[in-house]
Amino acid sequence: ISTGIGGGLVLGGRLYRGGWGAAGEVGHMVIDPQGPPCGCSQRGCLEALASGMALARQARRRLARGEASSLAQAASDELSAREVFAAARAGDALALDIVQGGARYLGLGLANLISLLNPQALILGGGLSQERELYLEPAAALARERAFAGLGKEVAIVASTLGDDVGLLGAAAVVREGLRGRR
């Protein structure tokens, strides 16, 4: 969960790639069919609603409509999710509303994953996963509440301990697995 939202499914100790190699594109689950456009040409994808880019885009849009916020000081084209979270932590009402909305959408996406896959754990990485109090914990709480038949009570929802290199490490693991398969 960073500028975008991606994923990987580890089933039976192995990376699951799906029929055409695209399994794990959780960022493109449609959460709100009437939601904002996504880069994949759909509307209302989790990535378009809950990623860092989505939160920054929403802040820019709401500031352009004239909503009051300490974020108005920032250059609109350069406003980032980092600034939105900083303003939310400082008590800015607009920023807090945006962050809480993103956490709701993330929670719904996680609930869908729990209901569909019944996983032992959801391990969330990327910059926004480090925003535990404002983002990860509310999203996890909603996911636990909304998942099918109490499955949310059983699943561990945790932030990765791999830091900002999680994507790079995942890519390296995929390459290593591919090389092993050629032997």
C-alpha positions as CSV (number, residue, x, y, z in Angstrom):
1,I,0.0,0.0,0.0
2,S,1.9,3.0,-1.3
3,T,1.5,5.1,-4.4
4,G,-0.5,2.1,-5.7
5,I,-1.8,-1.1,-4.2
6,G,-0.5,-4.5,-5.3
7,G,-0.4,-7.9,-3.8
8,G,0.9,-11.4,-3.8
9,L,-0.8,-14.6,-2.8
10,V,1.2,-17.3,-1.1
11,L,-0.7,-20.5,-1.1
12,G,0.8,-23.7,0.3
13,G,4.1,-21.9,0.7
14,R,4.4,-20.9,-2.9
15,L,3.6,-17.8,-4.8
16,Y,0.3,-18.2,-6.7
17,R,0.4,-16.6,-10.1
18,G,-3.0,-17.5,-11.5
19,G,-3.9,-18.7,-15.0
20,W,-2.2,-15.8,-16.8
21,G,0.3,-14.7,-14.2
22,A,-1.7,-11.8,-12.8
23,A,-3.0,-13.2,-9.5
24,G,-2.7,-10.8,-6.6
25,E,-3.9,-7.6,-8.4
26,V,-5.9,-6.7,-5.3
27,G,-5.6,-3.0,-6.1
28,H,-8.0,-3.5,-9.0
29,M,-10.8,-5.0,-7.0
30,V,-13.8,-2.8,-7.6
31,I,-14.9,-1.4,-4.2
32,D,-17.2,1.4,-5.5
33,P,-18.5,1.0,-9.1
34,Q,-19.4,4.8,-9.1
35,G,-16.0,5.7,-7.6
36,P,-13.1,7.6,-9.2
37,P,-11.5,6.4,-12.4
38,C,-8.5,4.1,-12.0
39,G,-5.4,3.8,-14.2
40,C,-6.6,0.4,-15.3
41,S,-9.6,1.9,-17.0
42,Q,-12.1,0.7,-14.4
43,R,-13.9,2.9,-11.8
44,G,-13.7,2.6,-8.0
45,C,-10.8,0.2,-7.7
46,L,-9.2,-0.2,-4.3
47,E,-6.1,1.5,-5.7
48,A,-8.2,4.5,-6.9
49,L,-9.7,4.9,-3.4
50,A,-7.1,3.9,-0.8
51,S,-3.6,4.3,-2.2
52,G,-1.3,7.2,-1.4
53,M,-1.9,8.6,-4.9
54,A,-5.6,8.4,-4.4
55,L,-5.5,10.2,-1.0
56,A,-3.3,13.0,-2.4
57,R,-5.6,13.3,-5.5
58,Q,-8.6,13.6,-3.3
59,A,-7.0,16.3,-1.2
60,R,-6.0,18.3,-4.3
61,R,-9.6,18.0,-5.6
62,R,-11.2,19.1,-2.4
63,L,-8.8,22.0,-1.9
64,A,-9.6,23.1,-5.5
65,R,-13.2,23.2,-4.5
66,G,-12.2,25.6,-1.8
67,E,-12.5,23.4,1.3
68,A,-10.6,24.8,4.2
69,S,-7.4,23.0,5.3
70,S,-3.9,23.6,6.4
71,L,-3.0,21.7,3.3
72,A,-3.9,24.7,1.2
73,Q,-0.3,26.0,2.0
74,A,1.2,23.2,0.0
75,A,1.8,23.4,-3.7
76,S,-1.2,21.6,-5.1
77,D,0.6,19.6,-7.8
78,E,3.2,18.4,-5.3
79,L,0.8,17.5,-2.4
80,S,1.5,13.9,-1.3
81,A,-0.1,11.4,1.0
82,R,2.8,12.0,3.4
83,E,1.6,15.6,3.8
84,V,-2.0,14.5,4.1
85,F,-1.1,12.1,6.9
86,A,1.0,14.8,8.7
87,A,-1.9,17.2,8.5
88,A,-4.3,14.5,9.8
89,R,-2.0,13.8,12.7
90,A,-2.0,17.6,13.5
91,G,-5.8,17.6,13.6
92,D,-6.6,19.0,10.2
93,A,-10.3,18.1,9.7
94,L,-10.1,17.7,5.9
95,A,-7.0,15.6,6.0
96,L,-8.5,13.4,8.7
97,D,-11.6,12.9,6.7
98,I,-9.6,11.9,3.7
99,V,-7.5,9.4,5.7
100,Q,-10.5,7.9,7.4
101,G,-12.3,7.5,4.1
102,G,-9.2,5.7,2.6
103,A,-9.0,3.5,5.7
104,R,-12.7,2.5,5.2
105,Y,-12.1,1.5,1.6
106,L,-9.0,-0.4,2.5
107,G,-10.9,-2.2,5.3
108,L,-13.6,-3.2,2.8
109,G,-10.9,-4.5,0.4
110,L,-9.3,-6.5,3.2
111,A,-12.7,-7.9,4.3
112,N,-13.3,-9.1,0.7
113,L,-9.9,-10.8,0.7
114,I,-10.6,-12.5,4.0
115,S,-14.0,-13.6,2.9
116,L,-12.7,-14.9,-0.5
117,L,-9.4,-16.5,0.6
118,N,-9.8,-17.3,4.3
119,P,-6.1,-16.6,4.8
120,Q,-4.0,-17.2,8.0
121,A,-2.5,-13.7,7.6
122,L,-2.7,-10.5,5.6
123,I,0.8,-8.9,5.7
124,L,0.6,-5.3,4.5
125,G,3.7,-3.5,3.3
126,G,4.5,-0.1,1.7
127,G,4.6,3.4,3.1
128,L,0.9,3.6,4.2
129,S,1.1,0.4,6.2
130,Q,3.4,2.2,8.5
131,E,0.6,4.7,9.3
132,R,-0.7,2.2,11.9
133,E,-2.9,4.4,14.2
134,L,-4.6,6.5,11.5
135,Y,-4.8,3.9,8.7
136,L,-3.8,0.3,9.3
137,E,-5.6,-0.2,12.6
138,P,-9.0,1.3,11.5
139,A,-8.8,-0.6,8.2
140,A,-8.1,-3.9,10.0
141,A,-10.9,-3.3,12.5
142,L,-13.4,-2.7,9.7
143,A,-12.1,-5.8,7.8
144,R,-12.5,-8.0,10.9
145,E,-16.1,-6.6,11.4
146,R,-17.1,-7.0,7.7
147,A,-15.5,-10.3,6.8
148,F,-17.8,-13.3,6.2
149,A,-19.0,-15.4,9.2
150,G,-16.4,-14.2,11.7
151,L,-13.4,-15.1,9.6
152,G,-11.9,-11.7,10.4
153,K,-11.5,-12.6,14.0
154,E,-9.1,-15.4,13.1
155,V,-6.8,-13.7,10.5
156,A,-3.7,-11.9,11.5
157,I,-3.5,-8.4,9.9
158,V,0.0,-7.0,10.4
159,A,2.4,-4.5,8.9
160,S,5.4,-6.0,7.1
161,T,8.7,-5.7,8.9
162,L,10.6,-5.5,5.6
163,G,10.4,-1.7,5.3
164,D,10.4,0.3,2.1
165,D,12.3,-2.4,0.1
166,V,9.4,-4.9,0.3
167,G,8.5,-4.5,-3.4
168,L,12.2,-5.0,-4.4
169,L,12.5,-8.0,-2.2
170,G,9.3,-9.5,-3.6
171,A,10.5,-9.0,-7.2
172,A,13.8,-10.7,-6.3
173,A,12.0,-13.6,-4.8
174,V,9.9,-14.0,-8.0
175,V,13.1,-14.0,-10.1
176,R,14.8,-16.5,-7.8
177,E,11.7,-18.8,-8.0
178,G,11.7,-18.5,-11.8
179,L,15.4,-19.4,-12.0
180,R,14.8,-22.4,-9.8
181,G,12.0,-23.6,-12.0
182,R,14.3,-23.6,-15.0
183,R,16.7,-26.1,-13.5
